[in-house]
Amino acid sequence: MWKVIIAILVGLFSFSFTFTVLGHAMKIAILPLGLWLLYWLLGRRNSWEKYRKYAWLGFFANYLFFIFTVGGIFIHQAIYPKENIHTYISDLSEAKIIPTHPSAKGNIQFERDASQKLENFKEHHFFSDEWYREAYGGQDEVRIERFPYLVTDAHAKWGSGYTPLIYIEQDGKGVLITTGHNQIYFKSEQSIIGEVSANE
């Protein structure tokens, strides 16, 4: 039995082709390197015929893993769509807004109906070059920070696996979300932040 297990494990070794699926790096086996190695080792001992099917089983297991991985990515995308802001922000009950730039106001908080207003936020084109020129194209004293607020203690959708960094635009009508893989910008006509009134 232990020789069978070794034959299967060695059969897993292969030369693979790497490509990207929905932002995830994937590998698919092409050449059965482990199979060739076993053939070279066992062929001289006349044991190749005995363990050949197990080595092939190990090699084809690569495709089984590939199918499960790709299927898992598409299922994850269906349950947690990347273009939906609620995937990254599902609970604001404990969230706080922290100013991160001198241009930010220190007395900002979420609107009472901010969670409902998030429904109106849609994925929008990301103007990275334009924003960079705004921030660094002028003199030091007139530099603009488009996202001067950082959100803490907001929770992503349960089970998504995301722990994003969330930045709010100066007017509260834009949200920039940074994950480990990419950045997504959401835009709305309504602001989700406002100044704290004197009686609060």
LINUR-V861913 format. One record per residue. N is the residue number from 0. OMEGA is omega as a letter, one per 20 degrees, with the letter a starting at -180 (none if undefined). NEAR is the number of other C-alpha atoms within 8 Angstrom. Layout:
{{N OMEGA NEAR} {N OMEGA NEAR}}
This chain:
{{0 a 4} {1 r 5} {2 r 6} {3 a 9} {4 r 8} {5 r 8} {6 r 13} {7 a 14} {8 r 10} {9 r 12} {10 r 18} {11 a 14} {12 a 11} {13 r 12} {14 a 9} {15 r 9} {16 a 8} {17 r 8} {18 a 7} {19 r 8} {20 r 8} {21 r 5} {22 r 6} {23 r 6} {24 a 8} {25 r 9} {26 r 9} {27 a 10} {28 r 12} {29 a 8} {30 a 7} {31 a 13} {32 r 10} {33 r 13} {34 r 14} {35 r 8} {36 r 8} {37 r 14} {38 r 10} {39 a 8} {40 a 8} {41 a 10} {42 a 10} {43 r 7} {44 a 7} {45 r 7} {46 a 9} {47 a 11} {48 a 7} {49 a 6} {50 a 10} {51 a 10} {52 r 8} {53 r 11} {54 r 17} {55 r 11} {56 r 10} {57 r 14} {58 a 17} {59 r 9} {60 r 9} {61 a 11} {62 r 10} {63 r 8} {64 a 8} {65 a 11} {66 r 8} {67 a 8} {68 r 8} {69 r 9} {70 r 8} {71 r 8} {72 a 9} {73 r 8} {74 r 8} {75 r 10} {76 r 9} {77 a 7} {78 a 6} {79 a 10} {80 a 9} {81 a 7} {82 r 6} {83 a 10} {84 a 13} {85 r 10} {86 a 12} {87 r 13} {88 a 11} {89 a 10} {90 r 11} {91 a 10} {92 a 5} {93 a 7} {94 r 10} {95 r 10} {96 a 11} {97 r 9} {98 a 11} {99 a 8} {100 r 8} {101 a 6} {102 a 7} {103 r 10} {104 a 7} {105 a 6} {106 a 6} {107 r 10} {108 r 10} {109 r 10} {110 a 8} {111 a 5} {112 a 7} {113 a 10} {114 r 9} {115 a 6} {116 r 11} {117 r 10} {118 a 8} {119 a 8} {120 r 11} {121 r 10} {122 a 11} {123 a 8} {124 a 5} {125 a 6} {126 a 6} {127 a 6} {128 r 6} {129 a 7} {130 r 9} {131 r 9} {132 r 9} {133 a 11} {134 a 11} {135 a 10} {136 a 8} {137 r 9} {138 a 7} {139 a 6} {140 a 4} {141 r 6} {142 a 11} {143 r 8} {144 a 10} {145 a 8} {146 a 10} {147 a 14} {148 r 14} {149 r 13} {150 r 13} {151 r 9} {152 r 8} {153 a 13} {154 r 11} {155 a 14} {156 a 13} {157 r 6} {158 a 4} {159 a 9} {160 a 5} {161 r 8} {162 a 8} {163 r 10} {164 a 9} {165 r 11} {166 a 12} {167 r 14} {168 a 13} {169 a 12} {170 r 7} {171 a 12} {172 r 13} {173 r 14} {174 r 12} {175 a 13} {176 r 12} {177 r 11} {178 r 10} {179 a 5} {180 a 6} {181 r 6} {182 a 8} {183 a 10} {184 r 12} {185 a 12} {186 r 11} {187 r 10} {188 a 6} {189 r 8} {190 r 11} {191 r 12} {192 r 11} {193 r 10} {194 r 7} {195 r 8} {196 a 5} {197 a 4} {198 r 3} {199 none 4}}
